[in-house]
Amino acid sequence: FPSHDIYPDNWFIKHSEFFLAHNLMKYSFEKEYQNKSQAMREEALLHFKKAVEIYPDFFNAWYDLGRVYMLFNDLDKAYPCFEKVRSMDSTFIFSTINMALIADAKGNTKLAENLYKEVIRINPGAQEAYGGLGYVYFKSGQLNESIKISEEAIKLFPQWAEPYQNIINIYLSQKDTASAQRVMNQMPR
């Protein structure tokens, strides 16, 4: 994570809330804690909320708060958290990628498309943005655009299977099995 946070007088309080929440989230994913993971994530949510309440410019806490809301599928609460992070640092692409995922999940493919394009403009090496954009194009019926961005991704990331799969799915949706097979044969093994 970038170093965005300033250390005000209440540094210990805000960091203790953040680290407690962060550790609760981390442990909730570990196998031995699976039966308690929901409760741990709920407790983490409370501590992340407290951390941003104590220090409203706490970059990492806002980002992780958005991630917890996404885990709970509360996209309406997650999105503003990522917007806040993006307003603090527009070059931190992960908040913008999460905003694109949420926009797509809520059916706003045009917004998702624009957000993925922004990520690619900021960081042309952001592999997940190419995959997201290809998928958004595919879902919205912009098949030529989807193939174009997938081919661009293949040039940049030749060992990444997702853009090949996207092109294969497009050809299969058009009942063009010969082209799908041709692309399948080009996929990395």
N, C-alpha and C positions, 0 to 999 in steps of 0.2 A: 504494500500500500504506500502511496505517496505520503510524505511528511507534510500534512496540511495544518495540523493543529497547533495552536498557540497555547502556551502554558500559563493560564491565569492563576489567581490566588487559590481557586478551588480545584487545582490540578489533581490532587490526590483523590478527592471525592469523585470527580467525573471519571477519572481513570479506574477507580475501584469499581464503579458501576459498569463501565465498559468491559473491563477484564472479567468480571463475574459473568456478565451476559455472554461474552465471547467464549469463555470456558464452558458454560452451560450448553451453548450451541455445539461446540466441538464434541463434547461428551455425548450429546444426544444422538450423534451419528455413529458412535462406537458400538460395537456389537453387544457388549455386556450391559449397555444402558438402554437397549432398544425398548424394553418394556416400560421404561420411564421417559422415553424421548419426548412424548407430547407434553408432559408436565414440565420437563426441562426447557423446552422451547417456549412454552407459555411464560415461564419464569424469566427466561432470557429476554423475551419481548418486554416485560415490565422493566427490566434493568436498562435495556437500550432506550426505552422511552424516558426513563429517569435521567440517563446520561445526556440526552439531547435537551431535556428540560433544564438541567443544571448548566449546560454549556451548549447553547443553540447552534454554535458554529463547529461542532464536533463532527468533522467530516466522516471518519470511520464509523462512528455510531449511527449516523444517518444512513450510510450505505448498508450496514448490517441490519438496521431496523427494517429497511426495505426488503432485504433478503428474507428476514423472518416473516414479514407479511406475505411474501410470495410463497413461502413454505405453507402458510395457512390458506393460500389461495385467496387472500384478501387484496386483490389487485388494485382496488380503489384507494387503499391506504398505502400500498407499496409505491405506486407511481409518484406521488408527491415527494416521497423520501428520495427517490432517484433524481427527481427534478431539483431538489435542494442540493444534492451532491453535485449535479451537473452545473448548477449556478455557482458553486464554489470552485469547480475546476472542470471546464468544458473539454479538456483533453483526457480526462479519466474515462476511457471508453466503456468500461464495464457498466456504469450507470446508464449510459445511453443505450447499450445493448439490452439491458433489462427493460428500459422504457419501450424499446422496439418490440421485445417479446410480449410485453403487456398490451401494447397497442394492437398487435396481431391477434392476441388471445381475445381481445374485446371486439374484434372485427374491423378495426380501423387500419386496413392494409396500406392506405396512402401514407398515414403518419408513420407506420412501421417502415415502409419503403424509404421515406425521407430520413428517418433516424439511422437506418443501416447505411445509407449513402453518406451521411455525416460521419459516421464511424470510419468508413473506408477513406473519406477525404482526410480525416485527422490521422489515421493510421492505416496505410495501405496494406500492412501485414496482418490486419485483424481478421484472421481466418473465419471466425464465427460470424462475422458480419456478411461475408460473401455467402455463406450457407443460408443465413437468415434471409438475405435479400433474394437469393434464388428461390427459396421456398415461398416467400411473399409474392414474387412474380408468378410462380406456378399457380398458387391459390387464386390469384386474381385473374388468371387466364392470359397473362402476358408471357406466353410460352417462348417467343423469340428472345425476349429480354432475359428470361430465366436461363435459356441455353447460353446466351451471350455472357452473362455474369458467371455461370458455371464453368464455361470454357476459360474465362479469365482466371478463375480460381484454380483450375487445373494447371495452367501455366505457372502460377505462383506457388502452388502447393501440390506438386505432381503425385505425391504419395497419399494424399487425402482422398478417401473414398466418397465422401458426401457429394461433391459436385458431379461425379460420374453417376452416382445413384439418382441424382436429380434429373440428369439428362435422360437416363434410362426410363425413369417414371414418365417423363414427358412423351417419349416415343411410344411407350406402352399405352399411355392414355389416348394416343392417336392410332393405336393398333398397328404401329410400324415396328414389328418384331425384328425385322432384319437390321434396322438402325440400332435398336436397343441391344441386340446381340453384338453388333460391331463395337459399340461403346463398352459393353461388358467385357469384351476381349481386350480392351485397352486398359482396363482397371488394374491398379497395382495389386500384386499378389502378396 
